[in-house]
Amino acid sequence: MGHKKPPRANRLGVWVKREKDAEPRLAADYFSNWFAEFNDAPKVLENDWKIRKTIENKLGRKAGISKVKIVRRDDKVDVNIHSIRPANILGKDNQRVDDLKTAIQAFTPNTIIRINVMEASSNDAQIIAEKIAYDMERRVAFRRAAKTAIAKAMSSSEMQGIKIIISGRLGGAEIARTEWYLEGKVPLHTWWANIDNGFAEAETTYGIIGVKVITNRTLQQGNNNSNNEGGGGHRPRRPQNISAA
């Protein structure tokens, strides 16, 4: 069988708790948080896709966007853009944000749009994948691009491991192949590990080359309960046996 499910998708909805953790947390959270009626769900899902596509077309890859989280409550839509270069998204006097808000408002009537720009880590898996794809489009050798990204990522104290998978006509070869590079520990079967994955495509002269990046970063102390908005969703402990006196 092929390993086609991303590591992050495998952790969605899974609650984890170690002995040293104060409270349980979600192993991975959704990028879209909302509830809708059964008949309205396809329209809302399409609207989320349009919002992300508009952000991609307006800002482009140079904005360094890691992820876009959409939160819907009643008639309010919060669009949280995580980027390593927030100043490029804000623009002068928040002009770019206002233009982006106007473009989104065009196909989301009767809703209040709020755009929040947040700073992302340079060690985010999606950022690393897009950096490698950008280097390959500039005719940098794929091995050099991958090893440079690994060396830069592992220089950070929070990074425990990284795995990079590159597939396509590598080096302009006639037959497509896959190569991967691993450094550190990337325990994909450990639920409490802070695993993140990213994917990008490099449009080269000899075809599209796919880049997958899987990272294992140290969970920061302040984010131990960052995903636990509903509270108390963990599996209860097994009761201890009490012997009669």
KOLGUDREN-84065 format. One record per residue (C-alpha): residue in one letter; x, y negated, z negated. Coordinates in steps of 0.2 Angstrom, whole numbers, padded with zeros to 4 digits, always signed. Each point is the difference from the previous one (the first is absolute). Example, Ala and Ser with C-alpha at 12.3 -4.5 7.8 and 13.67 -1.06 7.14 Angstrom:
KOLGUDREN-84065
a+0062+0022-0039 s+0006-0017+0003 
This chain:
KOLGUDREN-84065
m+0000+0000+0000 g+0006-0018+0003 h+0003-0012-0014 k-0012-0014+0007 k-0007-0007-0016 p+0010-0015-0006 p+0006+0002-0018 r-0010-0015-0006 a-0016+0007+0008 n+0003+0016-0010 r+0000-0010-0016 l-0015-0011+0002 g-0013+0002-0014 v+0012+0010-0011 w+0003-0005-0018 v+0016+0003-0008 k+0007-0002-0018 r+0016+0005-0008 e+0004+0002-0018 k+0009-0017+0000 d-0013-0009+0009 a-0012-0010-0011 e-0015+0002+0012 p-0004+0010+0015 r+0002-0008+0018 l-0005+0004+0017 a+0014+0008+0010 a-0005-0011+0016 d-0014-0013+0002 y-0010-0003+0016 f+0004-0015+0011 s-0019-0004+0002 n-0010-0001-0016 w-0019-0002+0003 f-0017+0010-0001 a-0013-0001+0014 e-0016+0008+0005 f+0001+0016+0011 n-0006-0009+0015 d+0011-0016-0003 a+0016+0010-0003 p+0006+0001+0018 k-0003-0019+0003 v+0010-0004-0016 l+0014+0012+0005 e+0001-0008+0018 n+0000-0017-0008 d+0015+0005-0011 w+0009+0006+0016 k-0004-0017+0008 i+0007-0010-0014 r+0017+0010+0000 k+0001-0001+0019 t-0003-0019-0001 i+0014-0002-0013 e+0012+0011+0011 n-0004-0010+0015 k+0001-0017-0008 l+0016+0003-0011 g+0009+0014+0009 r+0015+0011-0006 k+0011-0015-0005 a-0012-0004-0015 g+0007+0015-0009 i-0017+0007-0005 s+0000+0015-0011 k-0018+0003-0002 v-0017-0008+0000 k-0013+0004-0014 i-0018-0005+0003 v-0012-0001-0015 r-0018-0003+0002 r-0012-0005-0013 d-0018-0006+0005 d+0003-0014+0012 k+0018-0003-0003 v+0015+0008+0009 d+0017-0001-0008 v+0014+0003+0013 n+0017+0003-0009 i+0015-0001+0011 h+0016+0007-0007 s+0015-0007+0009 i+0019-0002-0003 r-0001-0017+0008 p-0015-0009-0007 a+0005-0017+0005 n-0001+0005+0019 i-0018+0005-0003 l-0005-0015-0010 g+0008-0013+0013 k+0000-0018-0003 d-0014-0005-0012 n-0007+0017+0001 q-0005-0004+0018 r+0003+0018+0006 v-0011+0007-0013 d-0014-0012+0004 d+0001+0005+0018 l+0000+0018-0004 k-0015-0002-0012 t-0009-0009+0014 a+0003+0015+0012 i-0006+0012-0012 q-0015-0010-0005 a-0005+0001+0019 f-0005+0018-0001 t-0005+0001-0019 p-0014-0012-0002 n-0010-0003-0016 t+0016+0005-0010 i+0012-0010-0010 i+0018+0004+0006 r+0015-0002-0012 i+0017+0003+0006 n+0014+0004-0013 v+0018+0001+0005 m+0011+0010-0012 e+0018+0004+0000 a+0005+0018+0004 s+0016+0009-0003 s+0013+0002+0013 n+0001+0018-0005 d-0017+0004+0006 a-0002+0015+0012 q-0009-0010+0013 i+0012-0014+0000 i+0015+0012+0002 a-0009+0009+0014 e-0004-0016+0010 k+0018-0006-0003 i+0007+0016+0008 a-0012-0001+0015 y+0005-0018+0003 d+0018+0004+0000 m-0003+0014+0012 e-0009-0012+0012 r+0016-0010-0001 r+0010+0015+0007 v+0008+0004-0017 a+0004+0019-0001 f-0013+0009-0010 r+0012+0009-0011 r+0008-0017-0004 a-0017-0008-0004 a-0005+0014-0011 k+0016+0001-0010 t+0001-0019-0002 a-0018+0000-0007 i+0004+0015-0012 a+0016-0009-0006 k-0010-0016-0003 a-0014+0008-0009 m+0010+0012-0011 s+0010-0015-0006 s-0015-0006-0010 s-0002+0007-0017 e-0018+0004+0002 m+0002+0012+0015 q+0002+0018-0005 g-0001+0007+0017 i-0004-0003+0018 k-0004+0011+0015 i+0000-0007+0018 i-0008+0010+0015 i+0003-0006+0018 s-0009+0009+0014 g+0001-0003+0019 r+0012-0002+0014 l+0014-0004-0011 g+0015-0008+0009 g-0009+0001+0016 a+0000+0019+0001 e-0012+0009+0012 i-0007+0011-0013 a-0008-0007-0016 r+0006+0006-0016 t-0001-0004-0019 e+0014-0005-0012 w-0001-0004-0018 y+0011-0007-0014 l-0002+0003-0018 e+0009-0008-0015 g-0005+0002-0018 k-0015+0008-0007 v-0017+0000+0009 p-0011+0012-0009 l-0016+0001+0010 h-0008+0013-0011 t+0002-0010-0016 w-0016-0009-0002 w+0006-0013-0013 a+0015-0005+0012 n-0002-0018+0007 i+0000+0006+0018 d-0004-0012+0014 n+0001+0003+0019 g+0000-0012+0015 f-0001+0002+0019 a+0006-0011+0015 e+0002+0002+0018 a+0015-0006+0010 e-0005-0005+0018 t+0017+0004+0009 t+0003+0000+0019 y+0000+0019+0000 g-0016+0002-0010 i-0008-0002-0017 i+0010+0007-0015 g-0009+0003-0016 v+0008-0004-0017 k-0006+0007-0016 v+0007-0005-0017 i-0004+0008-0017 t+0007-0008-0016 n+0000+0005-0018 r+0002-0015-0011 t+0000-0002-0019 l-0017-0005-0007 q+0002-0017-0008 q-0006-0001-0018 g-0013-0014+0004 n-0008+0010+0014 n-0003+0016-0011 n-0019-0004+0000 s-0001-0011+0015 n-0012+0012+0009 n-0011+0004-0015 e-0015-0012+0003 g-0013+0013-0004 g+0008+0007-0015 g-0001+0017-0008 g+0000+0010+0016 h+0013+0013-0006 r-0003+0018-0003 p-0003+0003-0019 r+0013+0010-0010 r-0003+0017-0005 p-0006+0002-0018 q+0013+0007-0012 n-0004+0016-0009 i-0004-0002-0019 s+0003+0014-0011 a-0010+0004-0015 a+0007-0004-0017 
